[in-house]
Amino acid sequence: MQVPLWLALIIVGYLGVKLIRPPAWLVAVLLLGGFLLADSVLAPAIDSFLK
């Protein structure tokens, strides 16, 4: 069974918020920070570090 990545991320995110109950500001900072880092000059460095 193949699940699209966006659907898997939505499910994991929903379960994480429901089970761990992080503050809303922390969720917003992580989402915004990840979005901004993905399109920055640091993206290639982060990508090579994670591989």
C-alpha positions as a Markdown table, in Angstrom:
| # | Residue | x | y | z |
|---|---|---|---|---|
| 1 | Met | 0.0 | 0.0 | 0.0 |
| 2 | Gln | 1.4 | 3.4 | -1.0 |
| 3 | Val | 0.4 | 6.5 | 0.9 |
| 4 | Pro | 1.2 | 9.9 | -0.4 |
| 5 | Leu | 3.8 | 11.8 | 1.6 |
| 6 | Trp | 1.4 | 14.8 | 2.3 |
| 7 | Leu | -1.2 | 12.4 | 3.7 |
| 8 | Ala | 1.3 | 10.7 | 5.9 |
| 9 | Leu | 2.6 | 14.0 | 7.2 |
| 10 | Ile | -1.0 | 15.2 | 8.0 |
| 11 | Ile | -1.8 | 12.0 | 9.9 |
| 12 | Val | 1.5 | 12.1 | 11.9 |
| 13 | Gly | 1.1 | 15.8 | 12.6 |
| 14 | Tyr | -2.5 | 15.3 | 13.8 |
| 15 | Leu | -1.6 | 12.4 | 16.1 |
| 16 | Gly | 1.4 | 14.3 | 17.4 |
| 17 | Val | -0.7 | 17.3 | 18.3 |
| 18 | Lys | -3.5 | 15.2 | 19.8 |
| 19 | Leu | -1.2 | 12.9 | 21.9 |
| 20 | Ile | 1.7 | 15.3 | 22.9 |
| 21 | Arg | -0.3 | 18.5 | 23.1 |
| 22 | Pro | 2.4 | 21.0 | 22.3 |
| 23 | Pro | 1.6 | 24.7 | 22.5 |
| 24 | Ala | 0.1 | 26.3 | 19.4 |
| 25 | Trp | 3.0 | 28.8 | 19.1 |
| 26 | Leu | 5.5 | 26.0 | 19.0 |
| 27 | Val | 3.7 | 24.2 | 16.2 |
| 28 | Ala | 3.5 | 27.5 | 14.3 |
| 29 | Val | 7.2 | 28.3 | 14.8 |
| 30 | Leu | 8.2 | 24.8 | 13.6 |
| 31 | Leu | 6.0 | 24.9 | 10.5 |
| 32 | Leu | 7.0 | 28.5 | 9.6 |
| 33 | Gly | 10.7 | 27.8 | 10.3 |
| 34 | Gly | 10.7 | 24.6 | 8.2 |
| 35 | Phe | 9.0 | 26.4 | 5.3 |
| 36 | Leu | 11.5 | 29.3 | 5.4 |
| 37 | Leu | 14.5 | 27.0 | 5.7 |
| 38 | Ala | 13.4 | 24.9 | 2.8 |
| 39 | Asp | 13.7 | 27.9 | 0.4 |
| 40 | Ser | 16.8 | 29.5 | 1.9 |
| 41 | Val | 20.5 | 29.4 | 1.0 |
| 42 | Leu | 20.9 | 26.9 | 3.9 |
| 43 | Ala | 18.8 | 24.3 | 2.2 |
| 44 | Pro | 21.6 | 22.5 | 0.4 |
| 45 | Ala | 23.7 | 22.4 | 3.5 |
| 46 | Ile | 20.9 | 21.0 | 5.6 |
| 47 | Asp | 20.1 | 18.5 | 2.8 |
| 48 | Ser | 23.7 | 17.2 | 2.7 |
| 49 | Phe | 23.8 | 17.0 | 6.5 |
| 50 | Leu | 20.6 | 14.9 | 6.7 |
| 51 | Lys | 21.7 | 12.4 | 4.1 |
